[in-house]
Amino acid sequence: MIKVGIIGCGKIADSHAALIQRIAECEIVGACDQEELMAKQLYERFKIRQYFSDAKRMIEVTRPDIVHITTPPQSHFELGKFCLESGCHVYIEKPFTLNTEEGIRLINLAIEKNLKLTVGHDAVFNHAERRMRKLILNGYLGGSPVHMESYYCYDLGDSYAKALTGDKNHWVRQLPGKLLHNIISHGVCEIAEHLTMDKPIIIAHGFTSPQLRKLNETEIIDELRVIINANDCTTAYFTFSSQMKPTLHQFRIYGPKNAIIVDHNHQTCIKMRGMNYTSYLDKFVPPIILAKQYAANTINNVNHFLKNDFHMKSGMKFLIESLYRSVAYDTPPPIPYREIILTSRIMDSIFTQIRSDKPHSTTSQTEAP
């Protein structure tokens, strides 16, 4: 039986608790939040064994094997460090830490303690993404990626935008990258997974949308465009937008022979053939092939739905289960540490640039472990 503790009992903790309780042979033994009422409500709704307002006390009393840290990012490093030093394996919600230096220190500590550590990049473990990863492993691209495009859009909505613009002390505003810092790791990590260079060149441009400017917002950047160049071998574009419609969550990866497009919103994984058909056949055959692929994706999704494995957080469930298996069988954690650090390094470079509005190379940053 794996004993699990949760530190931070806000909205995202609900998803963690619900999914943990769907996994066999594990139990949530403690819920903790500095605001005791928050810990108590999670404890009551999910029938958790105990609740606490002090993390040290929770670990001393419940002795969890794994701790999920679902607090605002400002506390991720200190809580992660404390849990690792207490002998617990750790799942930290995204973003991993406030900067790359903190991330490297946590990873080095996990290695030193022979403990498992992962970050909540759960979007890359949904069904469509796993189908894409299998195609790539089987050589569908025809070689290393030539180019990638990652779109991660966000619908601020009137209520969220007003809450963020109306509260100058909102915790999101205290992050180095503000709104972007809390969101873009999902899209950036998709690119980082397929880069072979640890120090790519990053060129970023960010600005405040007309929607937020109408609310007299001048500090929050909600439009971001990034170019990534890995040694002139692999390039990538990353787009974050609160204004684009439809609200895309999409990843495209192009190889020397073929390409793959993953649509997270519709959970489709589409193979794009690199060769053209002869003459007018190229106008008739590809649409038929694409229609067949979309139909196959629909059938696949329906089958997962009927098996009760097509909920909104299926990627998170897969990631949590993968971490638990790595703990139980002492196998590598589900996300390689190199990818976690590279994602953080790219984000650091983006935030440095949008503050200074000057192109910046990550070659001056700290080496990954």
N, C-alpha and C positions, 0 to 999 in steps of 0.2 A: 504494500500500500504506500503510495507516494503522498506525503503530507505537503499541502500547499498553503502559503500565506499570501495575502494581498495587502499591499500598502498603497493607500490612495483609493478612496471610495466614491469618486465622482462618476460621471456618465459612462466613461469607457470601462470602468471596473465592472459594470453590469454585464457587458459582453464577455469579459474574462470569466466571471463567475458562472455565467450560464453555460459557456463552452466547457469549462473545467468539469462541471457536473455531468456533462455528456460523455466524459472519458472514463473508461473502466479503471478500477484499481487506483483511484486517487480521491482525496478528500480535502476540502478547504477547511483548515483547522483554525484559521485566524483572519480577521479583517481589521485593518488599522487605518486610522485617519486622525490627524491632529484635531479635527473637529469631531468630537465624540459622537454627535448625533448622526453624522455621515456614516461612521463605522457601524453604528447600531442599526441604521436602516438597511444596510447591506446584509448584516448579520441576520436580521429578522426575515428579510425577503428571500434569502437564499439558504436559510437554515444552516448557517455556518456555526461551528462549534463555539467560538468565543470572539469577542470584539475588544479592541484596545484603542487608546489614543496615543500610545507610545510604541514606536517600532522596536526598541530594545526590549521592552517588556513582552511584546508579542513573541519575539524570537526566543527569549528565555523560557517562556511558559509553554509554547506550542512546539518548539523545535522543528520547524518546517524543513523539508528537503529542498523545496524550491520556493522562491518568493517572486511574485509578480509586482513590479513597481509601476503603478499607474497614476503617478502624481504629475504635476506640471514639470517641464523639463529642467527648471532651475535646480531641482532637488535630486535629479537622477544620479549625478556623480556621487554625492555624499551617501545617499541611500544605497546605491549599488556597491560602493566601497564597504560600507558597514555590513551589508548582507554577505558579501564574499568573505570578509574577515571573520564573520560568524559561522562560516562553513556552509553557507547555502548557495545552491545554484540559482541563477537570476535570469528572469525575463524582464527587460526594460522596454516600456512603450516608446514609440518614436516621438521626437528625435532622440537618438541614443544618449548624447550628452550635449552640452552647450558648445563644445569645440573639439577639434581633433586631439589636442593634447590630453584632455580629460578622457576621451575614448581610449587612447593608447594606454593610459595608466590603468584603467579598469580591465582592459583585455590582458595586460601583463600580469595584473594581480590574479585574474582568473586562471591564467596559465600556471602561475607560481603555486596557487592553491589546488591545482588539478580539479577545477570546478568548471561547469558549463555556464556560458553566458550568451544570450542572444538579444536581439532587438525586434520590435514589433513591425517589421516590414512584411506584414501579412498579405498585402495585395499580390505579391509575387508568388504566392502559394495557392491562388485560386485555381479552379479547374482548367480554365483556358490557358493560363500561364504554364501550368504543369504540362499540358499537351504541347505547347510551344517548346518547352525545355526538352521534351523527349524527341521532338523532330530535329532540334539542333544537335543533340547528342548522336542521333542516327545519321548526321551528315547532310541534312536537307539543304542547308545554305550553300554547300559546296566548298566550304572553307571558312576561314575566320571572318567575322563581320566586317563589312566595308563601311557601313553607315547605319545609324540608329536614330529614331525619332520618338521621343517620349512626350506625351501630352497629359498633363494632370491639371484639370480645371476644377474650379471650386465656386459654387453658387453661394455667395455671401448671404443673400436673402435680406429682406428689410430688417428683420428682428436682430440677426447676428451683426449686421453692419452697424446698426444703431447702438447695440450694446458695446461693440468695440470702439466706435468713435465717441460714444458718450462717456466712457470711463477711461480717463487718462492714466489710471493706475492699474488697468487690466493687465493680468500677468503676461498675456501675449505681447504687450508693448515692451516688456522688460527683456525679451529675448534679443540676442544680437541681430537676428534676421526678422524679428517681429512676426507678422502673420506668415510669411514665407517659411520661417524656421519651424513652425508647427505643422506644416503641411507637405512641403515639397520632397521630403525624404522618400516618400512612396514612389514618386516618379524618377528621382535621381538614382535610387538604388537599382532600378531596372537597367539603367545604362552601366552603372558600376560593375554589375555582374559580368558583363561581356567585354570589359576593357582589360587589356593585358598590360597596360602601362600604369604604374602607380602614381605618376605625376603628370597628368595631362595638362595641356594648356586650356585655360578657361577664359572666355570672353562673355561677359554678362551685361545686360541692360535691363533695368527695372524702372517702373514709374507708377504713379498713382492714377487710377482710372478716373474718368469724368464722374462716374457714379459716386465715388468716395469724395471727390473734390466738391461735389454739390452738398455734401454733408460737412463741409469745412474741414475735411481731413487732409493733412499735408504730410504726415509722418508714415502712414501705413502704405507700403508698396504692394499692390495686388495684381500687377502685370509684370511678367518676367520672361525674357527671351535669352537663351544661353546657347553658345556654340562651344563644343568640346572637341579638341584635337589631340589624339593619342599618337604622337610620333609620326604624323602624316600617313599612318596606316589605317586607322579607324577614326571616323568622325561621328559626332552626334549633335542633335538639336534637342534642347529641352524647352518646353513651353508651359508656363503656368499662367492662367487667366481666370479672372472672375467675371469676365464680360463675354467671352466666346459662347456661342450657342450653335449646335448643342454643346452641353458641358462634357467635353471629351475626357475619357480616361483610357488612353490608347497607347500601345507600344508597337513600333514598326522596326524590324531588323532586316537589313539587306546584306546578302552574301554575294560572292562572285558568280553564283549560278541562279539562286532563287531567293525569295524573301518570304517573311511571315508577318502577318498583322494580327495582333491580339486586341480585342475590344473588351475591356473590363466591364463596361456597362451592360453589354449584351452577352457576355461570356462566350465569345466566339473566337476561334483560332483559325485563321484563313491562310492557306498556302498560296503564294503568288509565283507562278511559273515564269522563269527568266527568259525562255525562248518564245519567239512569236510564231504563230501559225502562218501558213502561206496565204497570201492575198486576202480575199474576203473572208476566209475561214477565221482570221484573227478578229473579225467583228462579230462572229456568231458563236464560235466554240467557247471562248473564255467566259462569257456570261452564263452559259449553261453549266460549265464546270463550277463557277462561283455559286450558282443557285444550288447545285448539288451539295457543295460544302456547307452552305448555310443551313440546308435541310438536315444534313448529318449532325451539325452542331446543335440544332434544335432537338433532335432525337436524343443526342448525348445528354443534353441538359435535362430533358424530361426524365430520362432514366435515373439521373442523379436525384432529381426531385422526388421521384417515387421511392427511392431508397432513403429518403429523409436526409440527403447529403447535399442540398442545394440552397442552404440558407445564406443570408447576406454576409455572414462572417465565416464561410467555409474555409477561406484561406487562413484565418486566424486559428481555427480549430486544427487545421493540418500543421501549422507552425508549432502550436502548443504541444500537440501529440509528438511531433518530431523531436522537440526539445526533451520531452519526457522519456522518449525512447533512447536518446543519446545519454541521458542520465542513467537509465536502467541498465543499458548495455555498454556504457563507456565508449561510445562512438563519437565522431566529430559532431559538433553542434550544427544545426540546420543551415545557418548562414555563416560562411567562412569569415573569419575575423578580418581578413584582407578587404573583403567587400564592405564590411561595416566601416572600416577606417577610410577607405576610398570615398564612400558616400559622404562621410563627414568632411573629408578634405575638399571635395568639390563644393559642398555647401559653404564651408569657410571662405573659399575663394569667391563665391557668388556674393556673399554678404559683405566681404571687404570691398568688392568692386561697386556694389550699389550704394555703399556709403561714400566712397571716394569718386565714383563715376570714372574710374580709369581701368583699362585692361590690365589683367593680373595673371601671372603664371604661378601654378602651384609648385613649381620646382624649388621655390624658396622655403617651402613648408617642411614640417617635421617628417622624418622618415617613418613609414608604417613599420610595425614590428615584424 
